[in-house]
Amino acid sequence: MPRYEYRCRACGTTFEVDRPMARSADPASCPDGHDDTVKLLSAVAVGGTASAPRSGGGGGGGGCCGGGCCG
């Protein structure tokens, strides 16, 4: 189940809530009972790295078979 991070505007507390994606936009109360909260962007969604898949082999022609080296 996804975990969403919130910050309370009233007291400044940051807290997490586990809930289904279908309820991701629902309001959340802070542990101290305040209702004025805002959902934060996840560090996973903001950071991280991804790399493109590499073609296999000899370069230029789409890999070994694309380069004409298969016999």
trRosetta pair geometry for C-beta under 8 A, 3 or more apart (Angstrom, degrees):
i j d omega theta_ij theta_ji phi_ij phi_ji
1 18 5.0 75 107 179 120 101
1 19 6.8 -175 170 84 116 3
1 20 6.3 -69 -141 -79 99 52
2 18 7.2 162 90 -146 38 62
2 19 7.1 -35 74 69 83 52
2 20 7.4 81 32 -152 95 20
2 21 5.6 76 10 -72 138 78
2 24 7.0 -8 87 -91 140 109
3 16 5.2 7 178 -178 107 120
3 17 7.2 157 -157 78 61 34
3 18 5.2 -34 -99 -91 75 72
4 16 6.8 153 78 -155 39 67
4 17 5.3 -22 62 62 92 87
4 18 7.9 160 17 -91 72 23
4 19 6.6 -33 12 37 117 99
4 24 6.1 150 -72 -142 144 80
4 28 7.4 179 95 -33 120 152
4 39 5.8 -36 174 -142 118 109
4 42 7.7 -91 -126 -66 51 104
5 14 6.6 7 -177 -178 102 98
5 15 7.4 169 -151 91 61 30
5 16 5.2 -34 -97 -97 65 78
5 39 7.3 109 79 -163 51 62
5 40 4.5 -46 100 57 101 112
5 42 6.5 134 14 -95 112 66
6 14 7.2 171 89 -152 45 55
6 15 5.7 -19 63 66 91 77
6 16 7.4 157 17 -98 76 26
6 17 6.4 26 -5 -3 120 110
6 28 5.0 -144 -46 74 165 133
6 30 7.2 -144 110 -87 119 76
6 37 4.6 22 174 171 124 125
6 38 6.6 154 -156 77 76 35
6 39 5.5 -46 -98 -101 79 50
6 40 6.4 179 -103 -1 21 87
7 12 7.0 -20 -176 -158 99 39
7 13 7.2 171 -152 88 56 41
7 14 4.9 -24 -99 -98 81 75
7 15 7.9 144 -95 19 34 64
7 37 6.6 162 80 -155 35 78
7 38 5.6 -18 58 59 85 88
7 40 5.8 74 -15 -50 100 115
8 11 5.0 7 105 47 131 81
8 12 6.3 -38 76 16 85 13
8 13 4.6 24 24 50 122 84
8 14 7.8 -138 10 -70 75 32
8 15 7.4 37 -27 8 100 108
8 30 3.7 -3 -74 -63 132 148
8 32 7.0 44 -125 41 176 108
8 34 5.0 90 -157 75 123 130
8 36 6.7 82 -165 82 69 71
8 37 5.1 -43 -99 -97 55 86
9 12 7.9 30 -148 -70 17 47
9 34 7.7 -145 55 144 64 135
9 36 4.4 -77 53 130 110 106
9 37 6.6 -165 -3 -96 82 28
9 38 6.3 74 -50 -12 102 103
10 30 7.3 -145 49 20 106 143
10 32 7.9 -135 90 84 118 123
10 34 4.0 -145 40 -146 141 153
10 36 5.0 109 -37 55 97 115
11 30 6.5 -169 43 111 115 162
11 32 5.6 28 11 47 161 152
11 34 6.0 175 -2 -7 103 149
13 30 5.1 113 71 -164 123 131
13 31 6.5 -106 144 36 156 97
13 32 6.4 141 -1 -1 152 114
14 40 7.3 4 -140 -15 106 149
15 28 7.8 -151 87 138 110 129
15 30 5.9 139 13 -140 137 72
15 31 5.7 160 -93 -21 155 100
17 28 4.9 -131 -29 -127 157 145
19 23 4.6 -88 156 84 123 117
19 24 6.8 168 92 -82 109 48
19 26 7.0 -100 149 46 163 123
20 23 5.1 78 64 16 81 99
20 24 7.8 -101 107 -42 48 74
21 24 5.3 -10 -158 -34 47 117
23 26 4.6 -17 -178 -4 85 127
24 39 7.8 79 169 -136 79 160
27 35 6.7 28 159 -168 133 90
27 37 6.8 127 -168 54 81 103
28 37 5.4 -71 76 82 80 152
28 39 7.5 97 18 -79 119 86
29 33 6.1 -9 171 -147 123 31
29 34 6.6 161 -161 77 77 36
29 35 5.3 -38 -105 -94 87 63
29 37 6.9 -179 -117 -13 21 133
30 33 6.9 -40 73 30 75 21
30 34 4.7 8 33 52 115 91
30 37 5.7 160 -48 -79 88 121
34 37 7.0 127 107 -52 92 88
41 45 5.7 -115 -179 76 89 121
41 46 5.4 84 132 -50 123 115
42 45 4.3 89 65 5 96 103
42 46 6.8 -178 90 -3 51 86
43 46 5.8 -63 -142 45 33 104
43 47 5.4 -8 173 17 74 116
44 47 6.9 -63 -115 56 19 81
44 48 6.1 39 -158 -37 55 132
55 59 7.5 123 80 -102 119 41
55 62 6.0 -117 -161 -150 141 41
55 63 5.2 -131 165 -58 98 85
55 66 8.0 -54 -180 36 130 143
56 63 4.4 32 73 -123 76 119
56 64 6.8 -51 118 -1 91 90
57 63 4.4 76 48 -156 108 65
57 64 3.9 -50 143 -40 167 83
57 67 7.1 -131 118 11 112 130
57 69 8.0 -135 160 45 138 134
58 61 6.7 -6 97 40 111 98
58 63 6.7 90 39 -175 83 26
58 64 5.4 107 2 -90 113 57
58 67 4.5 -77 89 14 137 166
58 69 6.4 127 -29 -4 158 140
59 67 7.6 56 68 -79 42 141
60 67 6.2 79 79 -104 96 111
61 66 4.2 179 135 121 81 85
61 67 3.3 139 55 -87 132 65
61 68 6.6 -51 151 -3 168 82
62 65 7.7 -53 103 77 94 71
62 66 2.8 -74 74 137 99 175
62 67 7.0 -176 53 -41 61 70
63 66 4.8 84 51 19 72 107
63 67 6.6 -141 96 -7 32 96
64 67 5.9 -68 -148 39 23 107
64 69 5.0 -77 -170 61 80 115
64 70 6.2 98 132 -51 95 90
65 68 7.9 72 -177 -54 31 18
65 69 7.3 -97 -83 54 30 70
65 70 4.4 9 -110 -17 77 136
